[in-house]
Amino acid sequence: MGIAALPYVDEHATVIAAGADDVWRALGETLDRSFSRPGAARYARLVGAPDRTASGPRPLAEGSTLPGFRVVTAVPGRELVLEGSHRFSCYALIFRLEQAGPGRSRLRAETRAAFPGLTGGLYRRLVIGTGGHMRGMRRLLATIRRRSEQ
C-alpha cells in the first residue's frame, strides 16, 4: 500500500528556535538514539517487522533503516519519510521542516497507518486508542526541539 493511500492518523508540530540544518541534524540523531535501544529491535522482531536493525547511511538517507522503519525519502532540511509494516499495521511517519521566522523552524510529524483485520483493530486500540502514540510523538518532538536549540 502506498503512503498516500494510508489513512491519516494524526499530526503533531513544534516550533524550534533553530535553523533547519540544526533541526535536521537533531532529528536524525534523535531517531537513531531512540531506535538504537535494545527494546526497539526486540519489539520489531515481536511484531514481525521486516526492518529490525539500524543500517545504511548516516545521517539518515534513502535506504537507511531503523527498527520498524525504512527511509523512503530524505531531503535534508525539508522532509524525512519513514515507512514500515508488521503483522498488525502498515504505516508511515512523515517529518516536514519549514521556516517559521528568522532562526526558527516548524517541525511537523504526520502519522499515516492502516490496521487491517480484527488483530489490526485491536492493535490500533492498544497503540492509538490509549494515547501511547500521541505521548510518544510529543516526547520525540520535545527531544528534537531541545537538541536543536542547544
WOWO-V531051 format. One record per pair of residues at least 12 apart in sequence whose ideal C-beta (glycine too) atoms are under 6 Angstrom apart, sorted by sequence separation. I is the first residue (numbers start at 1). J is the second residue. D is the distance in Angstrom with one decimal. If there is no record, write none. Layout:
BEGIN
i & j & d
I & J & D
I & J & D
END
This chain:
BEGIN
i & j & d
54 & 66 & 5.3
62 & 74 & 5.5
96 & 108 & 4.7
61 & 74 & 4.8
69 & 82 & 4.1
81 & 94 & 5.1
51 & 65 & 4.3
60 & 74 & 5.6
95 & 109 & 5.4
52 & 67 & 5.5
69 & 84 & 4.5
80 & 95 & 4.3
68 & 84 & 4.8
94 & 110 & 4.4
79 & 96 & 5.3
36 & 54 & 5.8
93 & 111 & 5.8
49 & 68 & 4.6
51 & 70 & 5.2
78 & 97 & 5.6
92 & 112 & 4.6
91 & 113 & 3.8
44 & 67 & 4.0
44 & 68 & 4.6
89 & 113 & 5.4
90 & 114 & 5.0
41 & 67 & 4.7
89 & 115 & 5.1
40 & 67 & 4.1
109 & 137 & 5.7
28 & 59 & 4.4
35 & 66 & 4.0
88 & 119 & 5.5
28 & 60 & 4.7
35 & 67 & 5.2
88 & 120 & 5.0
49 & 84 & 5.9
88 & 123 & 3.7
49 & 86 & 4.2
48 & 86 & 4.8
47 & 86 & 4.0
48 & 87 & 4.3
47 & 87 & 5.7
24 & 76 & 5.5
24 & 77 & 4.9
21 & 77 & 5.9
20 & 77 & 4.0
23 & 97 & 5.7
20 & 97 & 5.1
23 & 105 & 4.8
23 & 107 & 5.8
15 & 100 & 5.1
20 & 105 & 5.2
6 & 92 & 5.7
17 & 104 & 5.8
1 & 90 & 5.2
3 & 92 & 4.5
16 & 105 & 5.0
15 & 106 & 5.3
13 & 106 & 6.0
14 & 107 & 5.6
13 & 108 & 4.4
11 & 108 & 5.9
12 & 109 & 5.1
11 & 110 & 4.5
10 & 111 & 5.4
9 & 111 & 4.2
8 & 112 & 5.7
9 & 113 & 5.2
6 & 112 & 3.7
6 & 113 & 5.9
7 & 114 & 5.9
6 & 114 & 5.5
30 & 143 & 5.2
30 & 144 & 4.9
27 & 144 & 5.4
30 & 147 & 6.0
26 & 144 & 5.0
26 & 147 & 3.8
26 & 148 & 4.2
12 & 137 & 4.6
23 & 148 & 4.6
22 & 148 & 4.9
14 & 141 & 4.6
12 & 141 & 5.8
16 & 145 & 4.8
18 & 148 & 4.1
14 & 145 & 5.2
18 & 149 & 5.4
16 & 148 & 4.9
17 & 149 & 5.2
END
